[in-house]
Amino acid sequence: MGNLLAETIVAEDFFATLMGDWSKGVNIYSILLKTGIIIVLTTILGCERARNRHAAGLRTFMVVGLASTSVAIADLYLILAHGVTFPFLSAATLIAIAVIGANTILFSSKNQLKGLTTSVGLWSTAIIGVVLGLGLYTVTVIAYLVLMLCLTVFTHLEIFNKQRSNHFEVHLELKGRNLLQEFTATIREFGLKIDDIEINPAYANSGLGVYTVSLTVTDKVLRKKKHKELVKALSALDCVSYIEEIA
């Protein structure tokens, strides 16, 4: 029943139907086509990631896409030729890439979470590669376009929404640890509420007063200001050595 359903889905794929039966099976032409498509797609995606100086760039996305497409083609062959009912190779590959991606997530010295989008992007690329390898060309195109939108256009929307929020976090470096009380008292008068303060563990033994501070804008006038304007105003305080918003 599972094999029949899989064959029906592939048979009804718009692009597969448009290209012909040769694109639905496992043959030299369909393999070359799928390999070429995934290389083109991951090249575009990898260049976008590398241009924005993310940890995983062109080669990483190409290798992930090519590997996932290859194992999916192997699974398709096992399904069509030997009646295998579950794509074990594809499932194992997606799990492995998820584990590898999870290991790329880390906290920077400023307590910023780094690598989360890259990790999810790699996993999404692997899923698209598997879908392509199984011959679902239409799903591949749609999923890829949506992924590119999420990583490019929606990035600006996310930044815009963050700037409109009344809540934000800052990396704070005071001129001395004994100045924390002065800082907290000043910003309360300024119209900001402190939600949380954490000593930055990366600077625990440095003797510096370095903190991660979560703030809420309570003043109605300040709510109309952008975060960068508020951070600039805070940087002018006598007790502050350096301050910046945590993205």
C-alpha positions as CSV (number, residue, x, y, z in Angstrom):
1,M,0.0,0.0,0.0
2,G,2.9,2.4,0.9
3,N,4.7,1.7,-2.4
4,L,1.5,2.2,-4.4
5,L,0.9,5.5,-2.7
6,A,4.5,6.7,-3.3
7,E,4.3,5.7,-7.0
8,T,0.9,7.6,-7.4
9,I,2.3,10.7,-5.8
10,V,5.4,10.7,-8.1
11,A,3.2,9.9,-11.1
12,E,1.0,12.9,-10.4
13,D,3.8,15.4,-9.8
14,F,3.4,18.3,-12.2
15,F,7.0,18.7,-13.4
16,A,7.5,14.9,-13.5
17,T,4.5,14.5,-15.8
18,L,5.7,17.4,-17.9
19,M,9.1,15.9,-18.4
20,G,7.9,12.3,-18.9
21,D,8.3,8.9,-17.4
22,W,12.1,8.9,-17.6
23,S,12.2,11.5,-14.8
24,K,10.1,9.4,-12.4
25,G,12.3,6.3,-12.2
26,V,15.9,5.6,-11.4
27,N,18.0,5.9,-14.5
28,I,21.1,7.8,-15.6
29,Y,19.1,10.7,-17.0
30,S,17.0,11.2,-13.9
31,I,20.1,10.9,-11.7
32,L,21.9,13.5,-13.7
33,L,18.9,15.8,-13.7
34,K,18.4,15.6,-9.9
35,T,22.1,16.0,-9.3
36,G,22.2,19.1,-11.5
37,I,19.1,20.6,-9.9
38,I,20.4,20.2,-6.3
39,I,23.8,21.7,-7.2
40,V,22.2,24.8,-8.8
41,L,19.8,25.2,-5.8
42,T,22.4,24.8,-3.1
43,T,24.9,27.0,-5.0
44,I,22.4,29.9,-4.9
45,L,21.5,29.2,-1.2
46,G,25.2,28.7,-0.2
47,C,26.3,31.9,-1.9
48,E,23.6,33.8,0.0
49,R,24.7,32.4,3.3
50,A,28.4,32.9,2.6
51,R,27.8,36.6,1.5
52,N,26.2,37.2,4.9
53,R,29.2,35.6,6.6
54,H,27.4,32.7,8.2
55,A,29.3,29.6,9.4
56,A,28.0,27.3,6.8
57,G,28.6,28.5,3.2
58,L,28.7,27.3,-0.3
59,R,30.5,24.0,0.0
60,T,28.6,22.9,3.1
61,F,25.2,23.5,1.6
62,M,26.3,21.8,-1.7
63,V,27.6,18.7,0.1
64,V,24.5,18.4,2.3
65,G,22.1,18.8,-0.7
66,L,24.1,16.3,-2.8
67,A,24.3,13.7,-0.1
68,S,20.6,13.9,0.8
69,T,19.6,13.7,-2.9
70,S,21.9,10.7,-3.4
71,V,20.5,8.7,-0.6
72,A,17.0,9.5,-1.6
73,I,17.7,8.2,-5.1
74,A,19.0,5.0,-3.5
75,D,15.9,4.7,-1.4
76,L,13.7,5.3,-4.5
77,Y,15.5,2.4,-6.2
78,L,15.0,0.1,-3.2
79,I,11.3,1.0,-3.1
80,L,10.7,0.5,-6.8
81,A,13.0,-2.5,-7.4
82,H,12.9,-4.4,-4.2
83,G,9.6,-3.4,-2.5
84,V,11.2,-1.7,0.5
85,T,8.4,0.1,2.4
86,F,10.4,2.8,4.3
87,P,13.2,5.1,3.1
88,F,15.7,4.1,5.8
89,L,18.7,5.8,4.2
90,S,16.9,9.2,3.9
91,A,15.6,9.0,7.5
92,A,19.1,8.2,8.8
93,T,20.6,11.0,6.8
94,L,18.1,13.6,8.1
95,I,18.8,12.5,11.6
96,A,22.6,12.7,11.1
97,I,22.4,16.2,9.6
98,A,20.1,17.4,12.4
99,V,22.7,16.2,14.9
100,I,25.6,17.9,13.0
101,G,23.5,21.1,12.7
102,A,22.8,21.1,16.5
103,N,26.5,21.0,17.2
104,T,27.0,24.3,15.2
105,I,24.7,26.2,17.6
106,L,26.7,28.1,20.3
107,F,26.7,31.2,22.5
108,S,29.1,34.0,21.6
109,S,31.2,35.9,24.2
110,K,28.3,38.4,24.3
111,N,25.8,35.7,25.2
112,Q,24.3,35.7,21.7
113,L,22.8,32.6,20.3
114,K,24.8,31.9,17.0
115,G,24.2,29.3,14.3
116,L,20.5,28.5,14.9
117,T,19.3,29.7,11.5
118,T,22.3,28.0,9.8
119,S,21.5,24.7,11.5
120,V,17.9,24.8,10.5
121,G,18.8,25.9,7.0
122,L,21.1,22.9,6.6
123,W,18.4,20.5,7.8
124,S,15.8,22.1,5.5
125,T,18.3,21.8,2.6
126,A,18.6,18.1,3.4
127,I,14.8,17.7,3.4
128,I,14.6,19.4,0.0
129,G,17.4,17.1,-1.3
130,V,15.5,14.0,-0.1
131,V,12.2,15.3,-1.7
132,L,14.0,15.9,-5.0
133,G,15.7,12.5,-4.9
134,L,12.4,10.8,-4.5
135,G,11.2,12.6,-7.7
136,L,8.8,15.2,-6.2
137,Y,10.0,18.1,-8.3
138,T,7.0,20.3,-7.7
139,V,7.4,20.1,-3.9
140,T,11.1,20.7,-4.3
141,V,10.6,24.0,-6.2
142,I,7.9,25.3,-3.9
143,A,9.8,24.3,-0.7
144,Y,13.0,25.9,-2.0
145,L,11.4,29.2,-3.0
146,V,9.7,29.4,0.5
147,L,13.0,28.6,2.2
148,M,14.8,31.4,0.2
149,L,12.0,33.8,1.2
150,C,12.5,32.9,4.9
151,L,16.2,33.4,4.7
152,T,16.2,36.7,2.8
153,V,13.0,38.7,2.6
154,F,11.6,37.6,6.0
155,T,14.9,38.5,7.6
156,H,14.1,42.2,7.1
157,L,10.6,41.7,8.5
158,E,12.0,40.0,11.6
159,I,14.4,43.0,12.2
160,F,11.5,45.4,11.7
161,N,9.4,43.6,14.3
162,K,12.2,43.5,16.8
163,Q,12.8,47.2,16.4
164,R,9.1,47.8,17.1
165,S,9.1,45.7,20.2
166,N,9.1,47.2,23.7
167,H,11.4,44.4,24.9
168,F,15.1,44.1,24.0
169,E,18.4,42.7,25.4
170,V,21.7,44.5,25.6
171,H,25.3,43.5,26.1
172,L,26.5,45.9,28.9
173,E,30.1,46.7,29.9
174,L,30.4,49.0,33.0
175,K,33.5,50.9,34.0
176,G,33.4,48.9,37.2
177,R,31.4,46.2,38.9
178,N,30.5,48.6,41.7
179,L,28.6,50.8,39.2
180,L,25.8,48.4,38.6
181,Q,23.5,49.9,41.2
182,E,24.1,53.4,39.7
183,F,23.2,52.1,36.2
184,T,20.0,50.4,37.3
185,A,18.8,53.4,39.2
186,T,19.6,55.7,36.3
187,I,17.7,53.7,33.6
188,R,14.6,53.4,35.8
189,E,14.5,57.1,35.9
190,F,15.1,57.0,32.1
191,G,11.8,55.1,31.6
192,L,13.1,51.6,31.2
193,K,12.3,48.5,33.3
194,I,14.9,45.9,34.0
195,D,13.5,42.4,33.5
196,D,16.6,40.4,34.1
197,I,20.4,40.9,34.6
198,E,23.0,38.2,34.2
199,I,26.7,38.3,34.7
200,N,28.3,37.3,31.4
201,P,30.2,34.1,32.2
202,A,32.7,34.7,29.4
203,Y,34.1,37.6,31.5
204,A,33.6,36.1,34.9
205,N,37.4,36.2,35.9
206,S,38.3,39.3,34.0
207,G,37.5,41.8,36.7
208,L,35.2,43.7,34.3
209,G,31.6,44.5,35.0
210,V,30.0,42.8,32.0
211,Y,26.3,41.8,31.9
212,T,23.4,40.7,29.7
213,V,20.5,42.9,30.5
214,S,16.8,42.4,29.5
215,L,14.9,45.6,29.3
216,T,11.3,46.8,28.8
217,V,10.4,50.3,27.6
218,T,7.7,51.6,30.0
219,D,7.7,55.3,29.0
220,K,5.1,56.1,26.3
221,V,7.4,58.6,24.6
222,L,10.4,56.2,24.5
223,R,8.2,53.5,22.9
224,K,8.3,55.6,19.7
225,K,12.1,55.5,19.7
226,K,14.1,52.8,17.9
227,H,16.2,50.5,20.0
228,K,19.4,51.9,18.5
229,E,18.4,55.4,19.7
230,L,17.8,54.1,23.2
231,V,21.1,52.2,23.2
232,K,22.9,55.3,22.0
233,A,21.4,57.3,24.8
234,L,22.5,54.7,27.4
235,S,26.0,54.6,26.0
236,A,26.3,58.3,27.0
237,L,25.9,57.4,30.7
238,D,29.0,58.0,32.8
239,C,29.1,54.5,34.2
240,V,28.8,52.8,30.9
241,S,32.0,51.7,29.0
242,Y,30.3,50.0,26.1
243,I,26.8,48.8,25.3
244,E,25.1,47.2,22.3
245,E,21.8,45.5,21.5
246,I,21.9,41.7,21.3
247,A,20.3,40.7,18.0
